[in-house]
Amino acid sequence: MKRRDFLTAAGAGAAASAAVAMPAIAQSAPEVKWRCTSSFPKSLDTIYGAAELMAKQVSEITDGKFQIQVFAAGEIVPGLQALDATQNKTVEMSHSASYYYVGKDPTFGFGTAVPFGLNARQINAWFLFGNGLTLMNDFYKKYGVVMFPGGNTGGQMGGWFRKEIKSVADLQGLKMRIAGVGGQVLAKLGVVPQQLAGGDIYPALEKGTIDAAEWVGPYDDERLGLYKVAQYYYFPGWWEGSAALNFFVNQDKLNELPKAYRAALVTAMAQANENMLASYDAKNPVAVQSLVKAGTQLRRYPSDVMDAAYKAAHQLYDEIAAKNEDFKKIYEDVKVFRNNAYLWWQIVEFTYDDFMVRARTRG
């Protein structure tokens, strides 16, 4: 899936929406039924809801001829097997997070987030107007799937801890639920990373199987009840300056779709991608205030933790790139895009945001 094809298909979606709804075409259009397995539980309405929104839009655009049924994590396969189910055609598509699959290849991390990477707007820009979609989908061909952006959480929090983290030394031996390359970086700092699906985090924290956990941010974390079993809530989530979610579509099944249905699908996924970030941006400010009122202790990561993590992350990238050509190719492209993006961000976005924060404190 080339970037130009993605944008062309998305732009054609509105026309397709009107066209397939016309009676003459509707009568001749085939009925298609797909299944989409999610990596997320239904209780997380914003992140799980992206797939439901996508399916609803596809149905409306095609006058009900193209139906996609969405299944929560565990209903067909466990949440962390969504990609595998799409690859082997158990389902036609899935809604997941690419970095859940770094155990297969660390290159998967770039599809969602890597430590000290891109923020939400930047990763969408890299996907759609940089080389992101082209590079990632060249990689995903090995797994028989095509990836489309499927939402973004925005900047994340840095996790829930049972005890305060005052220095890097406090990380030694700490068992923490964390996904993706971020877990590999923390392992260099003495953490024992654990890969758990969203619905399994609360009971693991409650039973003491893990000492800390990160998920997304205030809105989702409050719904999961994590504040009830861990007191300290750290920021920033340096391993996820944003987290891009992904729709994985089986390549063969995508090729079988009629052209108008493919356009409808791409358009619906693009809407879901945009909707999720706006939803989190509206919900998180309210949720974080609610958590503080409930007794949550907000803490900023100590400078020595941030510095050590930054150093460890880039050491890890160099180590992986030295033996993984796919990772190296994408990492080199992301680095250039990130450095240019933050140069612009520093000039305009950061100075504006910094002023507004200071203005708010002055009343």
WOJONOR-V254903 format. One record per residue. N is the residue number from 1. SS is DSSP state (helix for helix, strand for strand, loop for the rest). Layout:
N | SS
N | SS
This chain:
1 | loop
2 | loop
3 | helix
4 | helix
5 | helix
6 | helix
7 | helix
8 | helix
9 | helix
10 | helix
11 | helix
12 | helix
13 | helix
14 | helix
15 | helix
16 | helix
17 | helix
18 | helix
19 | helix
20 | helix
21 | loop
22 | loop
23 | helix
24 | helix
25 | helix
26 | helix
27 | helix
28 | helix
29 | loop
30 | loop
31 | loop
32 | strand
33 | strand
34 | strand
35 | strand
36 | strand
37 | strand
38 | strand
39 | loop
40 | loop
41 | loop
42 | loop
43 | loop
44 | loop
45 | helix
46 | helix
47 | helix
48 | helix
49 | helix
50 | helix
51 | helix
52 | helix
53 | helix
54 | helix
55 | helix
56 | helix
57 | helix
58 | helix
59 | helix
60 | helix
61 | helix
62 | loop
63 | loop
64 | loop
65 | loop
66 | strand
67 | strand
68 | strand
69 | strand
70 | strand
71 | strand
72 | loop
73 | loop
74 | loop
75 | loop
76 | loop
77 | loop
78 | loop
79 | helix
80 | helix
81 | helix
82 | helix
83 | helix
84 | helix
85 | helix
86 | helix
87 | helix
88 | loop
89 | loop
90 | loop
91 | loop
92 | loop
93 | strand
94 | strand
95 | strand
96 | strand
97 | loop
98 | helix
99 | helix
100 | helix
101 | helix
102 | loop
103 | loop
104 | loop
105 | loop
106 | helix
107 | helix
108 | helix
109 | helix
110 | helix
111 | helix
112 | loop
113 | loop
114 | loop
115 | loop
116 | loop
117 | loop
118 | loop
119 | loop
120 | helix
121 | helix
122 | helix
123 | helix
124 | helix
125 | helix
126 | helix
127 | helix
128 | helix
129 | helix
130 | loop
131 | loop
132 | helix
133 | helix
134 | helix
135 | helix
136 | helix
137 | helix
138 | helix
139 | helix
140 | helix
141 | helix
142 | helix
143 | helix
144 | loop
145 | strand
146 | strand
147 | strand
148 | strand
149 | strand
150 | strand
151 | strand
152 | strand
153 | loop
154 | loop
155 | loop
156 | loop
157 | loop
158 | loop
159 | loop
160 | strand
161 | strand
162 | loop
163 | loop
164 | loop
165 | loop
166 | loop
167 | loop
168 | helix
169 | helix
170 | helix
171 | helix
172 | loop
173 | loop
174 | loop
175 | strand
176 | strand
177 | strand
178 | loop
179 | loop
180 | loop
181 | helix
182 | helix
183 | helix
184 | helix
185 | helix
186 | helix
187 | helix
188 | helix
189 | loop
190 | loop
191 | loop
192 | strand
193 | strand
194 | strand
195 | loop
196 | loop
197 | loop
198 | helix
199 | helix
200 | helix
201 | helix
202 | helix
203 | helix
204 | helix
205 | helix
206 | helix
207 | helix
208 | loop
209 | loop
210 | loop
211 | loop
212 | strand
213 | strand
214 | loop
215 | loop
216 | loop
217 | loop
218 | helix
219 | helix
220 | helix
221 | helix
222 | helix
223 | helix
224 | helix
225 | loop
226 | helix
227 | helix
228 | helix
229 | loop
230 | loop
231 | loop
232 | strand
233 | strand
234 | strand
235 | strand
236 | loop
237 | loop
238 | loop
239 | loop
240 | loop
241 | loop
242 | loop
243 | loop
244 | strand
245 | strand
246 | strand
247 | strand
248 | strand
249 | strand
250 | strand
251 | helix
252 | helix
253 | helix
254 | helix
255 | helix
256 | helix
257 | loop
258 | loop
259 | helix
260 | helix
261 | helix
262 | helix
263 | helix
264 | helix
265 | helix
266 | helix
267 | helix
268 | helix
269 | helix
270 | helix
271 | helix
272 | helix
273 | helix
274 | helix
275 | helix
276 | helix
277 | helix
278 | helix
279 | helix
280 | helix
281 | helix
282 | helix
283 | helix
284 | helix
285 | helix
286 | helix
287 | helix
288 | helix
289 | helix
290 | helix
291 | helix
292 | helix
293 | helix
294 | loop
295 | loop
296 | loop
297 | strand
298 | strand
299 | strand
300 | strand
301 | loop
302 | loop
303 | helix
304 | helix
305 | helix
306 | helix
307 | helix
308 | helix
309 | helix
310 | helix
311 | helix
312 | helix
313 | helix
314 | helix
315 | helix
316 | helix
317 | helix
318 | helix
319 | helix
320 | helix
321 | helix
322 | loop
323 | loop
324 | loop
325 | helix
326 | helix
327 | helix
328 | helix
329 | helix
330 | helix
331 | helix
332 | helix
333 | helix
334 | helix
335 | helix
336 | helix
337 | helix
338 | helix
339 | helix
340 | helix
341 | helix
342 | helix
343 | helix
344 | helix
345 | helix
346 | helix
347 | helix
348 | helix
349 | helix
350 | helix
351 | helix
352 | helix
353 | helix
354 | helix
355 | helix
356 | helix
357 | helix
358 | helix
359 | helix
360 | helix
361 | helix
362 | helix
363 | loop
